[in-house]
Amino acid sequence: MANSSNKAGQKANKDRPSSKANKPAARTIARNRRANFDYERLETFEAGIELTGTEVRSLREGGGQLTDSFALLREGQVWIIGLHIKPYSHGNRANSDPDRRRRLLLHKKQIRYLTEKVSQAGQTLVPFSIYFNSENLVKVELVLARGKKTYDKRATLAERDSQREIDRSMKERYSGPA
């Protein structure tokens, strides 16, 4: 009898479409746009984040803000400071402090590597974006970065302006007479 129920269970699994084929794409919640201008990316890491239930619900409503946030390494753990998650609209006393520090979840090996790199002069950890991955888990794009100098920022602006000018001229050239 156990074999027949087992076979039925196997058949049901064959009829079911694979979960990998139906996964949605990642959905960005918030982006630290200023960080792209202020920092030069060296390496990127994907970190989980420790949240309460109402914080996740609030993020689903789009209530996250990464402006002026940064990450710290303390006692073998990585913390994100300055991440603002607005209180959940239907939450009550379960809502936590919107500006509390939150722990980032990384492998021990990654934390040791980051500790070594951040101890070097001029390198820091900056959260660039927060998003839901394909499994609907909240993830933080954590970047090992070096601060840009003023002349680097000017070069970035000049490069962006020249690219805009090239795009504009190409558009005019290939968009025939109106």
Secondary structure, DSSP 8 states (H G I E B T S, - for coil): -HHHHHHHHHHHHHHS--TTTT----EEEEE-HHHHHHEEEEEEEEEEE---HHHHHHHHTT-EE-TT-EEEEETTEEEEES-EE---TT--TT---TT--EEEE--HHHHHHHHHHHTSTTEEEEEEEEEE-TTS-EEEEEEEEEE--HHHHHHHHHHHHHHHHHHHHHHHHHS---
